[in-house]
Amino acid sequence: MFPSVKVAFDRIRWARLLHRTSYGLLPGQCLLCGIASGRSRDLCTDCQASLPFNRPACSRCALPLTTQAVCGRCLVKPPAFNHCIAPLRYAYPVDRLVNSFKHRGHFNCGTLLAEFLVAAIEAPQNNAGASLPDLLVPVPLHWRRQFTRGFNQAGWLSHYLSRRLAIPVNQRLLSRHRHTPHQQGQSRKERLTNIRGAFQLNAPVNGKHIALVDDVMTTGTTVGELSDLLMDAGAARVDVWCLARTPLEN
């Protein structure tokens, strides 16, 4: 085994050991119902069973579907990214957990959701025939929005995944140089117009396999724009990793 690979595996083993040990010292408490979880996760088994897992979904963009297939939009106009992993659907109570993490800085909610993403990334159906990315890149916030919120949830999530999967993060590779209105509540066409030209690439990406990281994917316009930018600059492959995917009707 090459030294760099061994170091990466050692980092992953230590991260998992620390995670298990922390819950041994401070047992988990369910973030949804409040009872002791009795496991190394802040979620009891009953509440976990009630979560809206994103199955079945489009095998390309992870859009929730009724059968496992490629959605019509990806068949007609495939996105620039190769694959999206989104383990949960953005519905109750996942939306409650995401908002507590994103808008109130409740990082225990972020940790809980991130562990579902780690499990999905490591699942055989998501990594068959494809190696892990060379680099994790968070979807950037404009500095004004980040100042108001206090942190970039995608950046926090990227660093969490980096520790768990031993993949480096480049938080400055992409930047948002134009402040745009909130995407929430806009149509797909409005989102496309809103986001076009809002981002810039700050370093070469030739031949790199990159995973874009975000909390929720709605229409895919933001990650689509960023994927186009990266692929046009010479990236070998772009994947999208997010906590949850919004159903089409939302």
Residue, then its C-alpha position, 0 to 999 in steps of 0.5 A: m500500500f502506498p504511504s499516502v493511501k495508508v495515511a488516508f485509511d489511518r485517518i478514517r479509522w481514527a475518525r471513526l474511533l473518535h466518533r464511537t468513543s465520544y458517544g460512549l462517554l456522552p450517550g446520544q439523545c434523539l434530536l426529534c423526540g428527545i429520548a436517549s437514542g441508545r446508540s452512537r447517533d443522536l436519533c432513536t431507531d423509531c425516528q430514523a425509520s420514519l425519515p424520508f429516505n431518498r429512494p427511489a431516485c434518479s440515478r443521475c441527479a437524485l431527483p425523487l421518483t416513484t421507480q429507480a430510473v433516470c429522470g426525463r430532464c436528465l435524459v433530455k439534457p444531462p447535467a454537467f455533473n456525473h452523479c448526485i448523492a442525496p440520501l434524504r428527501y427535503a421533507y418533514p422532519v429533515d427540513r427541520l433538522v436542516n434549518s436548525f443546522k443552517h440557520r441556527g448553527h445547531f451543529n449536532c443536527g449537521t453531524l447527524l445529517a452528515e453521517f447519513l451522507v457518509a453512509a450513502i457515499e460509502a454504499p456500494q451502489n454509489n461508488a461502484g466503478a468510481s474512485l473517491p474524488d480528489l477534492l471536496v469543494p463547497v458551494p460558495l456563499h457571497w460574503r454578505r450572506q456568509f457574514t449574516r449567517g455566521f458560517n457557510q453550511a456547505g463549508w462546514l459540511s465539506h470539512y466534516l466529510s474531509r475528516r471522515l473520508a480523508i479527502p482534502v477540501n479547497q474552500r477557495l477554489l470557487s467564489r461567489h462574486r455577485h450577490t443574488p436574491h434568495q433562490q427559494g420560491q423562484s421557478r427554475k427559469e428564474r433561478l437560472t437567470n438569477i445564478r448565471g455568471a455569479f461564480q468564478l473559478n480561482a485555480p486550475v482544476n485540470g484532470k481533477h475529480i471534484a465533489l461539490v458539497d451543499d446542504v440541499m439540492t432543489t432544482g440543481t441550477t446552482v450545482g449545474e452552473l458550478s459543474d459547467l464552470l469546472m468541466d469547461a476548465g478541464a475537470a475530469r469529473v464532477d459529482v454532487w454530494c448533498l444532505a437532501r434533495t427537494p421533490l420536483e413539486n416543491 
